[in-house]
Amino acid sequence: PPSLRTHTHTHTHLLYHSINGVSPRVRKILQLLRLRQINNGVFVKVNKATVHMLNLVESYIAWGYPTVKTARELIYKRGYGKIQHQRVPLSHNTVIEKALGKFGIICIEDLLHEIVTVGPHFKEANNFLWPFKLSTARGGYRQKTRHFIEGGDHGNREELINQLVRRMN
């Protein structure tokens, strides 16, 4: 099981198994995490509830603690916002200002700061971000069916998630 860090950390989660044929409970948790497609990635606040959910879906996802650089690369390259249930590219700051201006988030760097520092409006900022649609990892996966600590791919990678995200970005 992952170590529970303070709630001031963000996890990056990547789904790399299909959710077809999984139990309804696992499917529901993956949907709550907004991981509905293979190679999707999201940011999640670390707390007791999310750690418990991660334990239940551990064999379907990889996760860890992203650096600011990794989060910046993800948001700038793969970032899309959700405006009226539409996927809108973050091509200019007016998109962000319209949706999140009332929370003091007016540009991509403000959005990045809110996500990385898990600020007071993390939930609104994270819900504004559409799940990242990443490419399959360059060089492929090692073994999807084994845990990361056993030489596989799923489970908690801690800081090593940054290498995987770079291979997929």
Backbone bond lengths (Angstrom), bond angles and torsions (degrees), N, CA, C in turn:
res aa  C-N    CA-C-N  psi(-1)  N-CA   C-N-CA  omega(-1)  CA-C   N-CA-C  phi
1 P - - - 1.457 - - 1.524 110.79 -
2 P 1.330 117.71 145.79 1.458 120.49 -179.07 1.520 111.27 -68.88
3 S 1.312 114.01 150.56 1.463 117.88 176.58 1.525 108.13 -75.01
4 L 1.311 116.87 140.93 1.460 121.33 -179.39 1.519 108.69 -87.79
5 R 1.328 115.53 109.92 1.456 120.16 176.47 1.518 107.88 -91.87
6 T 1.298 115.98 175.17 1.461 119.05 179.48 1.523 109.66 -64.09
7 H 1.310 116.90 160.64 1.456 121.19 -176.32 1.525 112.88 -74.36
8 T 1.328 117.44 9.94 1.458 119.74 177.89 1.522 111.29 -92.46
9 H 1.328 117.23 13.58 1.459 120.30 178.61 1.519 110.37 -111.21
10 T 1.311 114.00 154.26 1.451 121.64 176.63 1.514 108.16 -114.44
11 H 1.306 116.47 140.82 1.458 122.20 171.60 1.512 108.48 -102.13
12 T 1.312 116.30 149.15 1.450 120.84 164.94 1.512 105.97 -106.00
13 H 1.308 116.97 132.33 1.455 121.79 -179.82 1.510 109.14 -117.90
14 L 1.317 115.95 137.91 1.449 121.63 178.15 1.517 108.76 -129.07
15 L 1.309 117.12 127.02 1.460 121.76 176.18 1.518 107.94 -91.96
16 Y 1.324 117.73 128.12 1.452 118.35 178.20 1.516 113.16 -130.55
17 H 1.318 118.05 10.81 1.459 123.09 171.70 1.515 107.25 -116.48
18 S 1.310 117.08 151.16 1.455 120.27 173.02 1.523 109.07 -69.42
19 I 1.331 117.08 148.22 1.462 119.08 178.34 1.527 110.86 -93.56
20 N 1.327 117.11 7.31 1.462 120.09 175.77 1.515 109.40 -71.77
21 G 1.314 116.36 134.45 1.454 120.84 175.98 1.515 115.33 80.25
22 V 1.320 118.53 9.32 1.465 119.80 178.48 1.524 108.86 -92.47
23 S 1.313 116.03 164.39 1.460 120.11 -178.53 1.533 109.90 -64.74
24 P 1.326 116.66 152.81 1.471 119.49 -179.28 1.527 113.10 -58.22
25 R 1.326 117.50 -35.44 1.466 120.60 -179.69 1.527 110.91 -64.89
26 V 1.336 116.58 -46.29 1.472 121.14 178.85 1.522 109.94 -63.57
27 R 1.330 116.82 -43.67 1.461 120.98 179.69 1.536 110.46 -59.22
28 K 1.331 117.10 -43.41 1.466 121.50 -179.17 1.524 110.90 -64.18
29 I 1.320 117.35 -41.40 1.463 120.44 179.06 1.526 110.38 -64.52
30 L 1.335 117.30 -43.48 1.465 120.37 177.91 1.529 110.44 -62.36
31 Q 1.325 117.32 -36.46 1.461 120.01 177.05 1.529 111.14 -68.49
32 L 1.335 117.09 -38.47 1.468 120.14 176.75 1.527 111.22 -63.80
33 L 1.333 116.54 -34.48 1.463 121.22 176.97 1.534 111.67 -79.54
34 R 1.325 117.15 -1.64 1.468 124.88 -178.41 1.527 112.00 65.68
35 L 1.317 117.01 31.16 1.463 121.78 177.71 1.527 107.71 -106.81
36 R 1.333 115.79 87.74 1.464 120.63 -174.64 1.519 112.82 -106.26
37 Q 1.328 118.13 -14.26 1.461 121.43 -178.78 1.521 109.44 -130.65
38 I 1.335 114.84 156.50 1.459 120.05 176.79 1.529 108.75 -63.64
39 N 1.323 116.72 142.93 1.467 125.12 179.21 1.528 113.02 66.09
40 N 1.318 117.75 23.64 1.461 120.96 170.60 1.521 108.87 -85.06
41 G 1.316 116.68 148.52 1.456 121.42 177.22 1.520 110.56 -133.97
42 V 1.326 116.50 144.90 1.465 121.77 178.76 1.522 109.48 -142.84
43 F 1.334 115.58 161.16 1.459 121.98 170.68 1.521 107.67 -97.64
44 V 1.326 116.41 140.65 1.464 121.27 179.48 1.518 108.70 -138.16
45 K 1.329 116.48 137.15 1.464 121.66 175.74 1.525 108.86 -72.83
46 V 1.332 116.57 136.92 1.462 121.11 179.78 1.523 109.11 -84.61
47 N 1.320 115.96 119.31 1.460 121.68 170.66 1.524 107.81 -149.82
48 K 1.300 116.97 179.50 1.465 120.61 -175.11 1.528 111.57 -60.21
49 A 1.317 117.34 -41.23 1.468 121.51 -178.27 1.525 111.54 -65.08
50 T 1.349 117.07 -44.73 1.463 118.50 -178.60 1.521 110.92 -69.50
51 V 1.318 118.25 -35.39 1.469 120.74 177.82 1.527 109.86 -63.38
52 H 1.326 117.08 -40.41 1.465 120.59 177.65 1.533 110.60 -63.46
53 M 1.330 116.67 -42.48 1.466 120.41 178.48 1.522 110.55 -63.90
54 L 1.337 116.78 -39.02 1.464 120.29 179.61 1.519 111.55 -62.85
55 N 1.318 116.71 -38.88 1.462 119.82 178.72 1.524 111.24 -60.25
56 L 1.325 117.14 -34.14 1.458 121.22 -177.34 1.530 113.05 -77.94
57 V 1.331 117.67 -25.81 1.472 120.29 -178.34 1.529 111.61 -114.31
58 E 1.312 116.12 18.00 1.461 122.42 -173.08 1.528 113.83 -53.91
59 S 1.327 117.83 -35.36 1.463 119.54 -175.25 1.528 113.23 -80.59
60 Y 1.330 117.93 2.71 1.461 121.05 179.40 1.521 113.57 -114.11
61 I 1.321 117.44 -11.25 1.462 119.68 -174.10 1.524 111.42 -133.91
62 A 1.319 114.29 159.82 1.467 122.04 169.02 1.522 105.50 -115.92
63 W 1.325 117.06 143.79 1.459 119.09 179.11 1.519 110.15 -149.59
64 G 1.326 114.55 165.83 1.453 120.55 179.24 1.511 110.26 -179.70
65 Y 1.329 115.06 -170.49 1.459 122.04 -175.72 1.528 108.90 -104.22
66 P 1.339 118.53 107.32 1.463 120.50 -176.78 1.526 112.15 -75.84
67 T 1.319 115.19 150.32 1.460 120.36 173.26 1.530 108.34 -82.53
68 V 1.319 115.81 168.94 1.463 120.52 176.88 1.528 109.39 -61.59
69 K 1.329 116.58 -39.67 1.466 121.05 -179.67 1.527 110.96 -60.73
70 T 1.327 116.96 -45.11 1.462 121.04 -179.85 1.523 110.64 -64.23
71 A 1.331 116.85 -45.09 1.466 120.70 179.22 1.528 110.23 -62.01
72 R 1.327 117.15 -41.53 1.468 121.31 179.03 1.527 110.54 -62.11
73 E 1.348 116.83 -46.37 1.466 120.33 -179.90 1.525 111.09 -61.40
74 L 1.325 116.79 -41.64 1.469 120.61 179.21 1.523 111.33 -62.68
75 I 1.330 116.68 -48.66 1.460 120.05 -175.69 1.527 111.23 -68.02
76 Y 1.330 117.87 -42.16 1.462 119.86 -178.82 1.524 112.07 -70.13
77 K 1.333 117.72 -40.03 1.462 119.90 -175.12 1.522 112.82 -87.58
78 R 1.336 117.07 -41.50 1.470 120.57 -172.65 1.523 112.94 -115.58
79 G 1.331 117.75 9.59 1.455 120.59 -173.34 1.518 114.14 -77.81
80 Y 1.313 115.10 129.05 1.459 122.87 173.35 1.513 107.59 -132.91
81 G 1.315 116.00 146.61 1.451 120.63 177.81 1.518 110.96 -103.18
82 K 1.322 115.22 164.44 1.463 121.37 178.44 1.518 107.81 -111.46
83 I 1.328 115.79 110.80 1.454 121.22 178.58 1.522 107.78 -125.91
84 Q 1.331 116.75 116.73 1.467 123.75 -176.28 1.529 110.75 51.14
85 H 1.327 115.48 46.75 1.467 124.40 178.19 1.526 113.10 62.72
86 Q 1.329 117.21 20.55 1.459 122.16 177.52 1.521 109.32 -111.10
87 R 1.327 116.56 145.95 1.462 122.63 178.48 1.527 107.94 -87.77
88 V 1.329 116.04 111.78 1.467 122.00 -173.94 1.523 109.22 -118.25
89 P 1.352 118.31 128.39 1.470 119.39 179.12 1.526 111.42 -65.57
90 L 1.332 115.90 146.50 1.469 121.31 178.93 1.530 108.81 -86.82
91 S 1.324 116.23 59.20 1.459 121.02 -175.11 1.528 112.84 -78.86
92 H 1.326 117.51 -24.87 1.463 120.37 176.85 1.521 109.54 -148.12
93 N 1.308 115.34 158.83 1.460 121.44 -171.99 1.528 114.29 -69.95
94 T 1.331 117.87 -18.10 1.465 118.67 -179.58 1.528 111.30 -64.60
95 V 1.332 117.26 -30.15 1.468 121.49 176.88 1.527 109.45 -61.17
96 I 1.330 115.87 -45.92 1.466 121.45 -178.94 1.523 110.33 -69.97
97 E 1.337 116.12 -42.25 1.466 119.87 -177.50 1.526 111.75 -63.24
98 K 1.334 117.09 -39.00 1.468 120.11 178.46 1.521 111.53 -62.46
99 A 1.322 116.28 -43.53 1.468 120.46 -174.81 1.527 112.77 -81.19
100 L 1.340 117.20 -39.54 1.464 120.75 -171.28 1.524 114.11 -119.37
101 G 1.328 118.08 6.66 1.462 121.57 -178.45 1.517 113.32 -57.70
102 K 1.320 116.90 -35.39 1.474 120.32 -179.59 1.521 112.45 -66.34
103 F 1.340 117.62 -14.83 1.466 122.00 176.81 1.528 111.69 -101.51
104 G 1.336 116.96 5.88 1.458 120.76 179.97 1.517 113.38 82.32
105 I 1.319 117.57 14.80 1.470 122.03 179.08 1.520 106.48 -106.77
106 I 1.351 115.93 108.20 1.464 119.00 -172.78 1.526 114.00 -119.54
107 C 1.335 118.28 -5.14 1.462 119.77 -179.97 1.531 109.72 -148.36
108 I 1.319 115.83 173.35 1.468 120.53 -177.84 1.522 110.88 -61.80
109 E 1.324 117.88 -38.81 1.468 119.87 -179.70 1.533 111.61 -66.28
110 D 1.341 117.58 -35.80 1.471 120.22 174.72 1.524 110.50 -64.01
111 L 1.330 115.55 -42.15 1.467 121.13 178.17 1.522 110.43 -61.80
112 L 1.321 116.24 -45.75 1.466 121.86 178.18 1.528 110.56 -60.31
113 H 1.332 117.30 -45.16 1.465 121.64 -179.76 1.524 111.01 -60.91
114 E 1.326 116.78 -42.56 1.467 121.35 -179.61 1.528 110.91 -63.93
115 I 1.323 116.75 -39.94 1.472 121.34 -179.45 1.528 110.60 -70.51
116 V 1.318 117.10 -49.08 1.467 121.32 -174.39 1.525 111.91 -68.15
117 T 1.332 117.13 -39.81 1.465 119.71 -177.84 1.526 112.69 -88.33
118 V 1.336 117.14 -3.51 1.469 122.94 -175.02 1.532 108.46 50.50
119 G 1.326 114.18 60.02 1.457 121.28 -177.75 1.521 112.73 -72.11
120 P 1.341 116.64 -176.37 1.469 121.00 -176.23 1.531 113.80 -64.32
121 H 1.323 117.73 -22.42 1.469 120.91 -179.95 1.527 110.96 -111.97
122 F 1.334 116.05 30.12 1.471 121.04 178.81 1.525 111.07 -56.78
123 K 1.326 116.68 -45.16 1.467 120.58 -176.29 1.526 110.95 -59.38
124 E 1.321 117.26 -47.42 1.462 121.07 -179.47 1.530 110.80 -64.83
125 A 1.348 116.33 -43.62 1.462 120.78 -179.76 1.523 110.79 -64.15
126 N 1.328 116.84 -43.38 1.455 120.73 -178.26 1.529 111.41 -69.57
127 N 1.326 117.47 -38.49 1.465 119.70 177.24 1.522 111.79 -68.36
128 F 1.334 116.95 -27.26 1.462 120.52 175.61 1.527 110.61 -67.74
129 L 1.332 116.69 -36.18 1.465 120.33 -179.58 1.523 110.39 -73.04
130 W 1.321 116.10 129.07 1.457 121.29 174.18 1.530 107.29 -74.06
131 P 1.339 119.83 146.06 1.477 119.43 176.92 1.533 110.53 -54.70
132 F 1.315 116.16 138.75 1.466 121.39 -177.13 1.520 109.93 -72.29
133 K 1.335 116.16 129.30 1.463 120.79 176.65 1.522 106.69 -97.20
134 L 1.309 116.32 103.83 1.457 121.89 -175.37 1.519 111.11 -98.22
135 S 1.325 115.71 162.70 1.461 121.35 175.14 1.519 108.93 -81.64
136 T 1.321 116.02 165.14 1.461 119.62 172.74 1.522 107.34 -64.98
137 A 1.320 117.70 145.32 1.465 122.18 -175.84 1.528 111.02 -59.84
138 R 1.347 116.00 130.78 1.464 119.99 174.01 1.520 108.42 -61.33
139 G 1.303 117.29 132.82 1.458 120.76 -177.31 1.518 112.02 88.00
140 G 1.331 117.00 -4.84 1.460 121.45 176.71 1.514 113.03 75.34
141 Y 1.323 114.41 -177.80 1.462 121.98 176.45 1.514 108.35 -94.93
142 R 1.336 116.24 157.28 1.464 119.64 177.62 1.518 109.53 -78.55
143 Q 1.305 116.79 -69.74 1.461 121.25 176.85 1.515 107.92 -146.56
144 K 1.325 115.77 109.20 1.459 120.37 -177.42 1.522 112.41 -64.82
145 T 1.322 116.59 -28.28 1.465 119.95 -172.34 1.520 113.47 -84.96
146 R 1.324 118.08 -7.60 1.464 120.59 -179.25 1.522 110.61 -110.68
147 H 1.314 114.86 152.60 1.463 121.52 178.47 1.528 109.40 -69.58
148 F 1.314 116.27 154.34 1.462 121.93 -179.00 1.524 112.04 -56.59
149 I 1.333 117.25 -40.12 1.465 119.36 -177.92 1.527 112.28 -73.90
150 E 1.342 116.99 -10.89 1.469 121.41 175.55 1.523 111.06 -101.82
151 G 1.315 117.36 14.36 1.455 121.46 179.87 1.515 113.37 90.66
152 G 1.318 117.60 10.29 1.459 121.74 -179.66 1.514 111.98 -99.37
153 D 1.317 115.78 -151.16 1.462 119.93 -174.38 1.515 115.84 -120.48
154 H 1.323 119.06 -30.25 1.464 117.69 -174.18 1.525 111.81 -86.10
155 G 1.337 114.39 161.46 1.460 119.85 178.09 1.514 112.85 105.95
156 N 1.325 114.88 -169.56 1.463 122.37 -174.73 1.520 110.92 -80.88
157 R 1.330 116.74 119.32 1.462 122.50 178.22 1.521 111.68 -101.32
158 E 1.326 117.02 -5.52 1.464 122.98 -174.97 1.526 109.71 51.10
159 E 1.349 119.19 -123.87 1.466 120.67 -175.84 1.533 112.76 -73.50
160 L 1.326 118.34 -16.93 1.466 120.79 -178.98 1.528 112.67 -73.38
161 I 1.319 118.13 -4.63 1.466 121.08 175.75 1.528 109.97 -62.50
162 N 1.335 116.72 -27.86 1.464 120.96 -178.17 1.521 111.72 -61.75
163 Q 1.339 117.10 -39.53 1.465 120.54 178.66 1.524 110.55 -64.79
164 L 1.337 117.03 -43.15 1.463 120.72 179.83 1.527 110.71 -64.33
165 V 1.320 117.52 -43.78 1.468 120.62 -179.67 1.526 110.11 -62.85
166 R 1.319 118.14 -39.86 1.473 120.36 179.00 1.523 111.15 -64.21
167 R 1.351 116.89 -35.62 1.467 119.83 177.87 1.527 111.46 -70.09
168 M 1.326 116.78 -22.95 1.465 120.87 -177.60 1.528 113.29 -98.80
169 N 1.322 118.20 -15.12 1.463 121.55 -173.00 1.520 112.34 -81.99
